[in-house]
Amino acid sequence: MAKSIALVASSFLILLLAFPTVFATDFTVGDSSGWALKVDYTAWAKGKTFQVGDTLTFKYNPSFHQVDEVNKSSHDGCNSSNPIKNYKDGNTKITLSKEGNHYFLCPIGDHCSSGMKLAVTVAASSSGSPSKSPSGSPSTPSTTTPSPAPTVNGAVGVSSGFTQFSGAFVGSALVLGFMF
């Protein structure tokens, strides 16, 4: 009986440790192409939903590329003279910590004007906090029609995966003889 309680307790601890990361997504910028020339980053970002807490991972050869986080006018004009932050490590992970638009570019040579720049819009996390406008005041609820339900493609969503995991946890506890 002590072994089964220890197993249930350790399983519960693993669940608690994994819980915060279940809802954040790590996006590898450019997917398998990474942060490189000849990648359409506008097309890459299209259709993706970025939320507070998500991570952008830029994978690149630091001998040829860097990542500058910049403001909109610097992004639009490919101006890297005053970056918010510069990264040179070849495996840059940037956590999206606030709502709004975020801009990135490669400051090397003419890489930015050749398309090596990225703009993403970050929405509030799905943790239930109210959405805010870029000015910081609460935004007005949208009156647009909700998107249709996604088609079934065999993928398991976060909430259904969590439900399955917690169901397996409770089921295991009951099989082991531990009653709640």
C-alpha positions in Angstrom: 0.0 0.0 0.0 2.9 2.4 0.8 4.4 1.8 -2.6 1.1 2.6 -4.4 0.7 5.8 -2.4 4.3 6.8 -3.3 3.6 6.0 -6.9 0.5 8.1 -6.9 2.2 11.0 -5.1 5.2 11.0 -7.5 2.8 10.9 -10.5 0.9 13.8 -9.1 4.2 15.7 -8.6 5.1 15.1 -12.2 1.7 16.3 -13.3 2.1 19.5 -11.3 5.6 20.2 -12.7 4.4 19.6 -16.3 1.2 21.6 -15.9 2.6 25.1 -16.7 4.4 24.0 -19.8 1.3 22.2 -21.3 -0.1 25.5 -22.4 3.1 27.2 -23.9 4.3 26.5 -27.4 7.9 26.5 -28.6 7.9 27.7 -32.2 11.1 27.0 -34.2 11.3 30.0 -36.5 11.4 28.8 -40.1 10.7 25.2 -39.0 13.4 22.9 -40.5 14.9 25.8 -42.5 15.7 27.8 -39.4 16.7 31.4 -39.4 18.3 31.7 -42.9 18.1 33.4 -46.2 15.5 32.4 -48.8 12.8 31.6 -46.2 9.4 33.4 -46.3 8.9 34.3 -42.7 5.6 36.1 -43.4 4.2 32.9 -44.8 5.8 30.9 -41.9 4.0 33.1 -39.3 0.7 33.2 -41.1 -2.0 31.1 -39.4 0.0 30.6 -36.3 -1.3 31.9 -33.0 1.3 33.3 -30.7 0.4 33.8 -27.0 2.1 35.3 -24.0 4.4 32.6 -22.6 5.2 31.0 -26.0 8.8 30.8 -27.1 10.4 31.6 -30.5 13.5 29.6 -31.1 15.9 30.9 -33.8 18.3 28.3 -35.1 21.1 29.7 -37.2 24.8 29.6 -38.0 26.3 32.5 -35.8 29.1 32.9 -38.3 26.6 34.2 -40.9 23.5 35.4 -39.0 22.2 37.1 -35.9 18.8 38.1 -34.5 17.9 41.6 -33.6 14.7 42.4 -31.7 13.6 45.8 -33.0 10.7 48.2 -33.1 8.2 48.4 -36.1 9.9 51.3 -37.9 13.3 49.5 -37.7 11.7 46.3 -38.9 9.9 48.0 -41.8 13.1 49.9 -42.9 15.5 47.1 -42.1 17.4 49.4 -39.7 19.4 47.5 -37.1 21.3 50.6 -35.7 19.3 50.7 -32.5 18.1 47.1 -31.6 16.1 46.4 -28.4 18.3 43.3 -28.1 20.9 41.5 -30.2 21.4 37.8 -30.1 24.5 35.9 -31.6 24.4 32.4 -30.0 23.0 30.4 -32.9 20.2 28.9 -30.8 18.3 31.9 -29.5 15.2 31.3 -27.4 13.0 34.3 -26.9 10.0 34.0 -24.6 7.1 36.2 -25.7 6.4 37.9 -22.4 3.8 40.6 -23.4 0.9 41.1 -25.8 1.3 43.1 -29.0 3.5 43.1 -32.0 7.1 41.9 -31.9 9.7 42.4 -34.6 12.9 40.6 -35.5 15.5 40.9 -38.2 19.0 39.7 -39.2 21.3 42.7 -39.0 24.0 41.2 -41.2 24.6 42.8 -44.6 21.5 42.9 -46.8 19.9 39.9 -45.1 16.9 41.8 -43.8 16.1 43.5 -47.1 16.4 40.0 -48.7 13.6 38.8 -46.4 15.2 37.8 -43.2 12.8 39.5 -40.9 9.8 38.4 -38.9 6.8 40.1 -37.3 4.5 38.3 -34.9 1.4 39.4 -33.0 1.2 38.0 -29.5 -2.2 37.5 -27.9 -2.9 37.3 -24.2 -2.3 33.8 -22.7 -5.3 31.5 -22.4 -5.0 31.6 -18.6 -8.1 33.6 -18.3 -6.6 37.1 -17.8 -8.5 39.8 -19.6 -7.2 40.8 -23.0 -5.7 44.3 -23.2 -5.3 46.7 -26.0 -1.7 47.8 -27.0 -2.3 50.9 -24.7 -2.8 48.6 -21.7 -6.5 49.2 -21.2 -9.0 46.4 -21.4 -10.1 45.7 -24.9 -13.7 45.6 -26.1 -14.9 42.1 -26.9 -14.8 41.2 -30.5 -18.1 40.9 -32.4 -16.7 38.8 -35.2 -18.1 35.3 -35.9 -16.1 32.6 -34.3 -14.0 30.4 -36.5 -15.4 27.0 -37.5 -14.4 24.0 -35.5 -11.1 22.5 -36.7 -11.4 19.4 -38.9 -10.4 16.1 -37.4 -6.8 15.2 -38.5 -5.8 12.7 -35.8 -3.9 15.3 -33.7 -4.6 15.4 -30.0 -5.3 18.9 -28.6 -3.8 20.3 -25.4 -7.0 20.0 -23.5 -7.9 16.5 -24.7 -4.3 15.4 -24.1 -4.4 16.8 -20.5 -7.8 15.1 -20.0 -6.4 11.8 -21.2 -3.3 12.2 -19.0 -5.3 13.1 -15.9 -7.8 10.3 -16.6 -4.9 7.8 -16.8 -3.5 9.2 -13.6 -6.9 8.7 -11.7 -7.4 5.3 -13.3 -4.0 4.2 -12.3 -4.6 5.4 -8.7 -7.8 3.4 -8.6 -6.3 0.3 -10.0 -3.5 0.5 -7.4 -6.1 0.6 -4.7 -5.8 4.2 -3.7 -9.3 5.8 -3.3 -9.9 9.5 -3.4 
